[in-house]
Amino acid sequence: MKVLRKPCADANQNILGLSTRCAMKEKSKNAARSRREKENVEFLELAKLLPLPSAITSQLDKASIIRLTTSYLKMRQIFPEGLGTAWGTDRNHQPNGRTGNIKELGSHLLQTLDGFIFVVAPDGKITYISETASVHLGLSQVELTGNSIYEYIHAYDQEEMASILALQQPHHPLAYSQQQRSYVVDMERNFFLRMRCVLAKRNAGLTSSGYKVIHCSGYLKARVFPHESLNTPGYCCVQNLGLVAVGHSLSPSAATEVKLQQNMFMFRASLDMKLIFLDAKVSQLTGYEPQDLIENTLYQYIHASDVVHVRQTHQTLLQKGQATTMYYRFLTKAGGWRWVQSHATIVHNTRSSRPHCIVSVNYVLSIEPCKEIDNFLKFHHTLESSESTTIAELNGSGNDDSFLPNDLCYDQSSQFTTQTQLSYPFEDAQSFTSGEFLDPFYEQLYSTYETHPPDRDLILRSCSVSTSGSDTT
């Protein structure tokens, strides 16, 4: 016989179950709310620990806080001592109130630098970049930090950037002391990158398709430590820590608007560096009148040991539109050499947007810096070569075999020769327009550009010099 439940009893049981479920949901909501509040507090505390102004850290979202914190921890791997004595003082022995002054000094140094400092991990992640990057690129420090540098550079420069960050393991034992646990080595890096620029046109300077040429110079840092699995002394492992570099904008204003100082002169050249115009200041600095240099190639007046470096900068200029040379020696009319640095820019035709000519602003060092560089080269060459050649001998003969690249030599008849090819007359300007060149770089250049017979100006045959120059045009 079935026992029938009373309707009121069933209703009471349903109400009790519903209230229990509601209480559990409310408890779960309160627990989740408490967890989120605690999480937000922890994120806020973590953001306060970041070396950024409070006005910035208070506006960061959680993803940005994690990204910046990870980058900061990676930075500590490269600089485990923090600021240390690099700021000119020891933080551990600072009186109260001095720490703020030290940080203020660093901010002033960054502003005086007229550039920005950045640190890139081996995988391409930007672990640090100074806030002054916004002045040159229009991109904020928070936006760049923690993201891949490949997202902000030209597609044709990504392979070059990867090679700059690459570090090959040594195939031979390194000199290592068992008393020394590890040490850091620096490998110099000097390169040009086309980086994304979002500044307004009036503030961006010279840009091409939204990219701006940045001259980067710095060091790839690596830590050397003993190999734990090998007991043989002298075998070590090399850990790639990343790249520490400084970026500078090239030609902050148009090349035609640069105010020339007493130690500066300007020239305009065709795309193969044949001089077609020089201002009158060149006579005061080199002794040549402008008409003495016109129709001659710039390479005729460059010291033989500097030709390779200038040629590499020339190639970078054709690919990226802007470049700055290293200091090279320019032959003067009275004999001897003057140290010169050139800031070159490719000027495009306003109608066709094709490369028209090269405009270069050249800085000539004074006599005293020239002597210091000469003395340094003399000392450096004496250490590396058993047959020391003095600077006086170098200036007396104009060139010297020991200062030339390995595949070139120089004879007394002022001619470049190779061991397997005929000699190339160095003083003959036509040697650079006849199709006979020192290396395939010029063959590539003249296979792209042809000479116009009436005035020998270069006319563009194709839109790019190489695969990485198409965007520049």
C-alpha positions as CSV (number, residue, x, y, z in Angstrom):
1,M,0.0,0.0,0.0
2,K,1.5,3.3,-1.1
3,V,2.1,6.1,1.3
4,L,1.1,9.4,-0.2
5,R,3.2,12.4,0.8
6,K,1.5,15.5,1.7
7,P,1.7,18.4,-0.8
8,C,2.9,20.8,1.9
9,A,5.8,18.5,2.8
10,D,7.0,18.4,-0.8
11,A,6.8,22.1,-1.1
12,N,8.9,22.6,2.0
13,Q,11.5,20.2,0.7
14,N,11.7,22.0,-2.6
15,I,12.1,25.4,-0.9
16,L,14.8,24.0,1.3
17,G,16.8,22.6,-1.7
18,L,16.4,25.8,-3.6
19,S,17.7,27.9,-0.7
20,T,20.6,25.5,-0.3
21,R,21.6,25.9,-3.9
22,C,21.2,29.6,-3.8
23,A,23.5,29.7,-0.7
24,M,26.1,27.6,-2.5
25,K,26.0,29.9,-5.5
26,E,26.3,32.9,-3.4
27,K,29.2,31.4,-1.5
28,S,30.9,30.5,-4.8
29,K,30.4,34.0,-6.1
30,N,31.8,35.5,-3.0
31,A,34.8,33.2,-3.2
32,A,35.4,34.1,-6.9
33,R,35.0,37.8,-6.0
34,S,37.5,37.5,-3.2
35,R,39.9,35.6,-5.4
36,R,39.7,38.3,-8.1
37,E,40.2,41.0,-5.5
38,K,43.3,39.3,-4.1
39,E,44.5,38.7,-7.7
40,N,44.1,42.4,-8.5
41,V,45.9,43.4,-5.4
42,E,48.8,41.1,-6.3
43,F,48.9,42.5,-9.8
44,L,48.9,46.0,-8.5
45,E,51.8,45.2,-6.1
46,L,53.7,43.5,-8.9
47,A,53.2,46.5,-11.1
48,K,54.6,48.8,-8.4
49,L,57.8,46.8,-8.4
50,L,58.4,47.5,-12.1
51,P,61.0,50.2,-12.8
52,L,58.3,52.5,-14.4
53,P,56.6,55.6,-13.3
54,S,53.4,55.1,-11.2
55,A,51.4,57.0,-13.8
56,I,52.2,54.3,-16.3
57,T,52.0,51.2,-14.0
58,S,48.6,52.2,-12.7
59,Q,47.1,52.0,-16.2
60,L,48.5,48.6,-17.2
61,D,46.3,45.6,-17.7
62,K,47.2,42.2,-16.4
63,A,48.7,40.9,-19.7
64,S,51.0,44.0,-19.9
65,I,52.1,43.5,-16.3
66,I,53.1,39.9,-17.0
67,R,54.8,40.8,-20.2
68,L,56.8,43.6,-18.6
69,T,57.7,41.6,-15.5
70,T,59.0,38.7,-17.7
71,S,61.1,41.2,-19.7
72,Y,62.5,42.7,-16.5
73,L,63.5,39.2,-15.1
74,K,65.3,38.5,-18.4
75,M,67.1,41.8,-18.1
76,R,68.4,40.7,-14.7
77,Q,70.0,37.7,-16.3
78,I,72.1,40.1,-18.5
79,F,72.8,42.6,-15.7
80,P,72.6,40.6,-12.4
81,E,74.2,43.4,-10.5
82,G,71.5,45.9,-11.5
83,L,72.8,49.4,-11.8
84,G,76.0,48.6,-9.9
85,T,78.8,51.1,-10.4
86,A,77.8,51.7,-14.0
87,W,76.1,54.9,-12.8
88,G,79.2,56.2,-11.2
89,T,78.4,55.3,-7.7
90,D,77.6,52.3,-5.4
91,R,74.0,52.0,-4.5
92,N,74.7,50.0,-1.3
93,H,76.6,52.9,0.2
94,Q,74.1,55.7,-0.6
95,P,72.9,58.1,2.0
96,N,69.1,58.5,2.2
97,G,67.6,60.6,-0.5
98,R,70.4,59.9,-3.1
99,T,68.7,57.2,-5.0
100,G,66.2,59.6,-6.7
101,N,69.1,61.8,-7.8
102,I,70.8,58.8,-9.5
103,K,67.7,57.9,-11.4
104,E,67.2,61.5,-12.4
105,L,70.8,61.5,-13.8
106,G,70.0,58.5,-15.9
107,S,67.0,60.2,-17.4
108,H,69.1,63.2,-18.3
109,L,71.7,61.0,-19.9
110,L,69.0,59.3,-22.1
111,Q,67.8,62.7,-23.3
112,T,71.3,63.9,-24.0
113,L,72.0,60.7,-26.0
114,D,69.7,61.8,-28.8
115,G,68.8,58.2,-29.3
116,F,67.4,55.2,-27.5
117,I,68.8,52.2,-25.7
118,F,67.4,48.7,-26.3
119,V,68.1,45.2,-25.2
120,V,67.0,42.2,-27.4
121,A,67.0,38.6,-26.2
122,P,68.4,35.9,-28.5
123,D,64.8,35.0,-29.6
124,G,64.2,38.5,-30.7
125,K,62.1,39.7,-27.8
126,I,62.7,43.2,-26.7
127,T,63.6,42.9,-23.0
128,Y,64.2,46.6,-22.5
129,I,63.9,49.8,-24.5
130,S,64.2,53.4,-23.2
131,E,61.3,55.8,-23.3
132,T,63.2,58.0,-25.7
133,A,62.2,55.5,-28.5
134,S,58.9,57.3,-28.7
135,V,60.7,60.5,-29.8
136,H,62.3,58.7,-32.8
137,L,59.6,56.0,-33.7
138,G,56.4,57.2,-32.1
139,L,56.0,53.8,-30.3
140,S,55.8,53.8,-26.5
141,Q,58.1,51.9,-24.2
142,V,55.3,49.8,-22.8
143,E,54.1,48.8,-26.3
144,L,57.6,47.7,-27.4
145,T,58.9,45.9,-24.3
146,G,58.3,42.2,-24.3
147,N,57.2,42.0,-27.9
148,S,59.3,40.6,-30.8
149,I,61.6,43.1,-32.6
150,Y,60.7,41.4,-35.9
151,E,57.2,42.9,-35.6
152,Y,58.7,46.4,-35.8
153,I,61.4,46.1,-38.5
154,H,61.3,45.8,-42.3
155,A,60.7,42.3,-43.7
156,Y,63.9,42.5,-45.7
157,D,65.9,43.3,-42.5
158,Q,64.6,40.4,-40.5
159,E,67.2,37.9,-41.8
160,E,70.0,40.4,-41.0
161,M,68.7,40.9,-37.5
162,A,68.6,37.1,-36.9
163,S,72.2,36.8,-38.0
164,I,73.2,39.7,-35.6
165,L,71.6,37.9,-32.7
166,A,73.1,34.5,-33.6
167,L,76.0,33.2,-31.6
168,Q,78.0,30.2,-32.8
169,Q,79.4,27.8,-30.3
170,P,83.2,27.6,-30.4
171,H,84.7,24.5,-32.0
172,H,88.0,24.7,-30.0
173,P,88.8,25.0,-26.3
174,L,88.6,28.4,-24.8
175,A,91.2,29.9,-22.4
176,Y,89.6,29.3,-19.1
177,S,90.7,29.5,-15.5
178,Q,89.4,26.9,-13.0
179,Q,89.3,29.6,-10.3
180,Q,86.9,31.7,-12.4
181,R,83.4,30.3,-12.4
182,S,82.1,32.4,-15.4
183,Y,82.7,35.6,-17.2
184,V,80.9,37.8,-19.8
185,V,82.3,38.6,-23.2
186,D,81.1,41.4,-25.5
187,M,81.1,41.1,-29.3
188,E,80.7,44.4,-31.2
189,R,77.7,44.9,-33.5
190,N,77.1,47.8,-35.9
191,F,74.2,47.7,-38.3
192,F,71.3,49.7,-39.8
193,L,67.6,48.7,-39.4
194,R,64.5,50.0,-41.0
195,M,62.1,50.3,-38.1
196,R,58.4,51.1,-38.1
197,C,57.7,54.8,-37.4
198,V,54.3,56.2,-36.6
199,L,55.2,59.8,-36.1
200,A,53.6,62.6,-38.0
201,K,55.3,63.4,-41.2
202,R,56.6,66.8,-40.0
203,N,58.3,65.1,-37.0
204,A,59.3,61.7,-38.5
205,G,62.2,62.9,-40.6
206,L,63.1,60.8,-43.6
207,T,60.8,57.7,-43.9
208,S,59.9,55.2,-46.6
209,S,56.7,53.3,-46.6
210,G,56.3,53.9,-42.9
211,Y,59.8,52.8,-42.0
212,K,62.7,54.8,-40.7
213,V,66.4,54.0,-40.9
214,I,68.0,53.6,-37.5
215,H,71.7,53.3,-37.0
216,C,72.3,50.7,-34.2
217,S,75.6,50.1,-32.5
218,G,76.3,47.9,-29.5
219,Y,77.4,44.5,-28.2
220,L,76.2,41.0,-28.2
221,K,76.8,39.7,-24.7
222,A,77.6,36.1,-23.9
223,R,78.5,34.3,-20.7
224,V,81.2,31.7,-20.7
225,F,81.2,29.0,-18.1
226,P,82.7,25.5,-17.7
227,H,81.0,22.5,-19.2
228,E,79.7,20.4,-16.3
229,S,79.7,17.1,-18.2
230,L,83.3,17.4,-19.3
231,N,86.2,17.1,-16.9
232,T,88.7,18.2,-19.4
233,P,90.0,21.6,-18.4
234,G,89.6,24.4,-21.0
235,Y,86.2,23.2,-22.4
236,C,83.4,25.8,-21.8
237,C,79.9,26.5,-22.9
238,V,78.8,29.9,-24.2
239,Q,75.4,31.2,-23.3
240,N,73.9,33.9,-25.6
241,L,72.5,36.7,-23.3
242,G,71.3,39.1,-25.9
243,L,72.1,42.3,-27.7
244,V,72.6,45.6,-25.9
245,A,72.6,48.5,-28.4
246,V,71.9,52.2,-29.0
247,G,69.8,53.4,-31.8
248,H,70.2,56.8,-33.6
249,S,68.1,58.4,-36.2
250,L,69.9,59.4,-39.4
251,S,69.5,62.8,-40.9
252,P,66.9,64.3,-38.5
253,S,66.0,66.8,-41.2
254,A,66.1,66.8,-44.9
255,A,69.7,66.6,-46.3
256,T,69.1,69.9,-48.2
257,E,68.3,71.7,-45.0
258,V,71.4,70.7,-43.0
259,K,73.4,73.8,-41.8
260,L,77.0,73.2,-42.8
261,Q,79.6,74.0,-40.1
262,Q,83.2,74.9,-40.7
263,N,84.3,71.3,-40.6
264,M,81.6,70.0,-43.0
265,F,81.1,69.9,-46.7
266,M,78.4,68.4,-49.0
267,F,78.6,66.6,-52.2
268,R,76.1,65.1,-54.6
269,A,77.0,61.9,-56.5
270,S,75.4,59.5,-58.9
271,L,74.4,56.1,-57.6
272,D,77.9,54.6,-58.3
273,M,79.5,57.4,-56.2
274,K,80.7,59.5,-59.2
275,L,80.9,63.0,-57.9
276,I,78.7,65.5,-59.8
277,F,78.6,68.5,-57.4
278,L,80.6,69.7,-54.3
279,D,80.2,72.9,-52.3
280,A,83.0,75.4,-52.0
281,K,84.0,74.3,-48.5
282,V,85.8,71.2,-49.8
283,S,88.7,73.4,-51.0
284,Q,89.3,74.6,-47.4
285,L,89.2,71.1,-45.9
286,T,90.9,69.0,-48.6
287,G,92.7,71.4,-50.9
288,Y,90.8,70.3,-54.0
289,E,88.7,72.7,-56.0
290,P,85.2,71.4,-56.8
291,Q,86.0,71.1,-60.5
292,D,89.0,68.9,-59.6
293,L,86.8,66.2,-58.1
294,I,83.8,66.4,-60.4
295,E,83.4,63.4,-62.7
296,N,85.7,61.3,-60.5
297,T,84.5,58.5,-58.3
298,L,84.8,58.9,-54.5
299,Y,86.7,55.7,-54.2
300,Q,89.7,57.3,-55.9
301,Y,90.3,59.4,-52.8
302,I,89.7,56.8,-50.1
303,H,92.5,55.0,-48.4
304,A,92.9,51.5,-49.6
305,S,92.3,49.9,-46.2
306,D,89.0,51.8,-45.9
307,V,87.6,50.9,-49.3
308,V,85.9,47.7,-48.1
309,H,84.1,49.5,-45.2
310,V,82.9,52.3,-47.4
311,R,81.8,49.8,-50.1
312,Q,79.7,48.0,-47.5
313,T,78.1,51.2,-46.4
314,H,77.5,52.1,-50.0
315,Q,75.7,48.8,-50.5
316,T,73.6,49.5,-47.3
317,L,72.8,52.9,-48.7
318,L,71.5,51.5,-52.0
319,Q,69.3,48.9,-50.1
320,K,67.9,51.1,-47.3
321,G,68.1,54.6,-48.5
322,Q,70.3,56.0,-45.7
323,A,73.6,55.1,-44.2
324,T,76.5,56.5,-42.1
325,T,80.1,55.5,-42.9
326,M,82.8,54.7,-40.4
327,Y,85.6,57.2,-40.2
328,Y,87.7,56.8,-43.3
329,R,90.8,58.5,-44.7
330,F,90.3,61.0,-47.6
331,L,93.3,61.9,-49.7
332,T,94.2,65.6,-49.7
333,K,95.6,67.5,-52.5
334,A,98.8,68.3,-50.6
335,G,99.3,64.7,-49.6
336,G,98.4,62.8,-46.5
337,W,94.9,62.0,-45.3
338,R,92.0,63.6,-43.5
339,W,89.6,61.6,-41.4
340,V,86.0,62.0,-42.7
341,Q,82.6,60.5,-41.8
342,S,79.8,60.7,-44.4
343,H,76.1,60.8,-43.7
344,A,74.5,59.8,-47.1
345,T,70.9,59.8,-48.3
346,I,69.4,58.7,-51.6
347,V,67.3,61.4,-53.1
348,H,64.3,60.3,-55.2
349,N,62.9,61.9,-58.3
350,T,59.7,63.8,-57.3
351,R,57.9,62.7,-60.4
352,S,58.8,59.1,-60.8
353,S,59.8,58.4,-57.1
354,R,62.9,56.6,-58.4
355,P,66.4,57.0,-57.0
356,H,67.9,60.1,-58.5
357,C,71.3,60.7,-56.8
358,I,73.2,60.5,-53.5
359,V,73.5,63.5,-51.2
360,S,76.1,63.2,-48.5
361,V,77.0,65.5,-45.7
362,N,80.6,64.9,-44.6
363,Y,82.3,65.7,-41.3
364,V,86.0,66.3,-41.3
365,L,87.9,65.8,-38.1
366,S,90.3,68.4,-36.8
367,I,94.0,67.9,-36.8
368,E,94.2,66.7,-33.1
369,P,91.6,63.9,-33.4
370,C,93.3,62.8,-36.6
371,K,96.6,62.5,-34.7
372,E,94.9,60.5,-32.0
373,I,93.4,58.0,-34.5
374,D,96.7,57.7,-36.3
375,N,98.5,56.9,-33.1
376,F,95.9,54.3,-32.1
377,L,96.2,52.6,-35.5
378,K,99.9,52.7,-35.3
379,F,99.9,51.1,-31.9
380,H,97.2,48.5,-32.8
381,H,99.0,47.5,-36.0
382,T,102.3,47.1,-34.1
383,L,100.7,44.6,-31.7
384,E,99.1,42.5,-34.5
385,S,101.9,42.5,-37.1
386,S,105.5,41.5,-36.6
387,E,106.5,43.8,-39.4
388,S,105.3,47.1,-38.0
389,T,104.5,49.9,-40.5
390,T,104.5,53.4,-39.2
391,I,101.9,55.9,-40.1
392,A,104.5,58.1,-41.6
393,E,105.4,55.4,-44.1
394,L,101.7,54.9,-44.8
395,N,101.2,58.6,-45.5
396,G,104.4,58.8,-47.5
397,S,103.5,56.0,-50.0
398,G,99.7,56.6,-49.9
399,N,99.0,52.9,-49.5
400,D,100.6,49.9,-48.0
401,D,100.1,46.2,-48.6
402,S,99.7,45.3,-45.0
403,F,96.7,47.6,-44.6
404,L,94.8,46.1,-47.6
405,P,92.3,43.2,-47.6
406,N,93.7,39.8,-48.0
407,D,92.7,39.4,-51.6
408,L,94.2,42.7,-52.8
409,C,97.7,44.0,-53.0
410,Y,99.2,47.4,-54.1
411,D,102.2,48.1,-56.2
412,Q,104.2,51.2,-56.7
413,S,102.5,52.1,-60.0
414,S,99.3,53.0,-58.0
415,Q,97.4,50.0,-59.1
416,F,95.2,47.5,-57.4
417,T,96.1,43.9,-58.4
418,T,94.8,40.5,-57.5
419,Q,96.7,37.3,-57.6
420,T,94.5,35.8,-60.4
421,Q,93.3,38.8,-62.4
422,L,94.7,41.8,-64.3
423,S,95.4,45.0,-62.4
424,Y,92.8,47.7,-62.0
425,P,94.1,51.3,-62.4
426,F,93.1,52.9,-59.1
427,E,93.5,56.5,-60.3
428,D,91.4,56.0,-63.5
429,A,87.8,57.0,-63.0
430,Q,86.8,55.0,-66.0
431,S,87.8,51.7,-64.3
432,F,84.6,52.0,-62.2
433,T,82.4,52.5,-65.3
434,S,83.9,49.9,-67.7
435,G,82.3,46.9,-66.0
436,E,85.6,45.7,-64.4
437,F,85.2,45.8,-60.7
438,L,86.9,44.6,-57.5
439,D,84.1,42.2,-56.6
440,P,80.6,41.1,-57.7
441,F,79.0,43.9,-55.8
442,Y,79.8,46.4,-58.5
443,E,78.8,43.9,-61.2
444,Q,75.4,43.7,-59.5
445,L,75.2,47.5,-59.3
446,Y,76.0,48.1,-63.0
447,S,73.8,45.2,-64.1
448,T,70.9,47.2,-62.5
449,Y,71.9,50.7,-63.6
450,E,73.0,51.7,-67.1
451,T,75.0,54.7,-68.2
452,H,73.4,57.4,-70.3
453,P,76.0,58.4,-73.0
454,P,75.5,62.2,-73.3
455,D,76.0,63.1,-69.6
456,R,76.9,59.8,-68.0
457,D,74.1,60.1,-65.5
458,L,72.8,56.8,-64.2
459,I,69.3,55.8,-65.3
460,L,67.2,53.3,-63.4
461,R,66.6,50.2,-65.3
462,S,64.8,48.2,-62.6
463,C,63.0,49.2,-59.4
464,S,65.6,47.8,-57.0
465,V,69.2,47.1,-56.6
466,S,68.6,43.9,-54.7
467,T,65.8,42.0,-53.1
468,S,66.0,44.2,-50.0
469,G,65.9,47.5,-51.9
470,S,62.5,47.3,-53.6
471,D,60.7,49.0,-50.7
472,T,63.1,51.9,-50.6
473,T,62.3,52.9,-54.2
